[in-house]
Amino acid sequence: MALVIVRVALKLATEWLARHERDGLNEWKLSSFCKVAVWGVFDRVEGNVLVLRLRFQKRGGSLMTAALWVRERKHNGIVELVVYKGHVEQVEGED
């Protein structure tokens, strides 16, 4: 099994993630999710770009989904995942 390192791009962490922290997202949750999701279900957009979908409940109770664009780099048994883009929206049919 390979070692997985997850990094969140600085711009994503300071702007996008900071906006959604009140919704219950943080760097620890994103990195934990990415480590698990890379071994499970994901969409491969390009050769090294993955799209991961995270569902979570907002602190107010609304069900939300986040799409995360991740660059994958493999080197000597180490997998580096760099989350560089994200989009959050409320799940359809939920109030």
C-alpha positions as CSV (number, residue, x, y, z in Angstrom):
1,M,0.0,0.0,0.0
2,A,1.3,3.4,-0.9
3,L,1.8,6.4,1.4
4,V,-0.8,9.2,0.6
5,I,0.0,12.8,1.2
6,V,-2.8,15.4,0.8
7,R,-2.2,19.1,0.3
8,V,-4.7,21.9,-0.1
9,A,-3.6,24.6,-2.5
10,L,-3.0,28.0,-0.7
11,K,-5.6,29.9,-2.7
12,L,-8.2,27.3,-2.1
13,A,-7.5,27.2,1.6
14,T,-7.5,30.9,2.1
15,E,-10.5,31.8,0.0
16,W,-12.8,28.9,-0.8
17,L,-12.3,26.8,2.3
18,A,-12.5,29.9,4.6
19,R,-15.9,30.7,3.1
20,H,-17.2,27.2,3.8
21,E,-15.8,26.7,7.3
22,R,-19.0,27.8,8.8
23,D,-20.7,25.1,6.8
24,G,-18.6,22.5,8.5
25,L,-15.7,22.0,6.0
26,N,-12.1,22.3,7.1
27,E,-8.7,21.2,5.9
28,W,-8.7,18.1,8.1
29,K,-12.0,16.9,6.8
30,L,-10.9,17.4,3.2
31,S,-7.6,15.7,3.6
32,S,-9.1,12.7,5.4
33,F,-11.8,12.4,2.8
34,C,-9.3,12.5,-0.1
35,K,-7.1,9.8,1.5
36,V,-10.1,7.4,1.7
37,A,-11.7,8.4,-1.6
38,V,-8.6,7.9,-3.7
39,W,-8.9,4.1,-3.0
40,G,-12.7,4.2,-3.7
41,V,-14.9,5.8,-6.3
42,F,-13.8,8.9,-8.2
43,D,-14.1,10.4,-11.7
44,R,-10.8,10.7,-13.7
45,V,-11.1,13.8,-15.8
46,E,-7.6,13.7,-17.3
47,G,-4.6,11.5,-16.8
48,N,-3.7,12.9,-13.4
49,V,-6.8,15.0,-12.5
50,L,-9.5,13.4,-10.3
51,V,-12.9,14.7,-9.2
52,L,-14.0,13.6,-5.8
53,R,-17.5,14.2,-4.4
54,L,-18.0,14.7,-0.7
55,R,-21.5,14.9,0.9
56,F,-21.8,16.5,4.3
57,Q,-24.4,18.1,6.5
58,K,-24.3,21.8,7.0
59,R,-24.4,23.0,10.6
60,G,-27.9,24.3,9.9
61,G,-29.0,20.8,8.9
62,S,-29.0,21.2,5.1
63,L,-27.4,18.4,3.1
64,M,-24.6,19.7,0.9
65,T,-22.3,18.2,-1.7
66,A,-18.8,19.4,-2.6
67,A,-16.9,18.6,-5.8
68,L,-13.1,18.6,-5.3
69,W,-10.7,18.7,-8.2
70,V,-7.5,16.9,-7.2
71,R,-4.1,16.5,-9.0
72,E,-2.5,13.2,-8.4
73,R,1.2,12.6,-8.5
74,K,2.9,9.2,-8.0
75,H,6.5,8.8,-7.1
76,N,8.3,5.8,-5.6
77,G,5.3,4.4,-3.8
78,I,4.1,7.9,-2.6
79,V,0.9,9.3,-3.8
80,E,0.6,13.1,-3.5
81,L,-2.9,14.6,-3.9
82,V,-3.2,18.4,-4.3
83,V,-6.7,19.8,-4.0
84,Y,-6.8,22.8,-6.2
85,K,-10.4,23.6,-6.9
86,G,-13.7,23.1,-5.1
87,H,-17.4,23.7,-5.5
88,V,-20.2,23.4,-2.9
89,E,-23.9,23.3,-3.5
90,Q,-27.0,22.2,-1.7
91,V,-28.4,18.8,-2.6
92,E,-31.5,19.0,-4.8
93,G,-34.8,18.5,-3.0
94,E,-33.3,19.4,0.4
95,D,-34.3,22.5,2.3
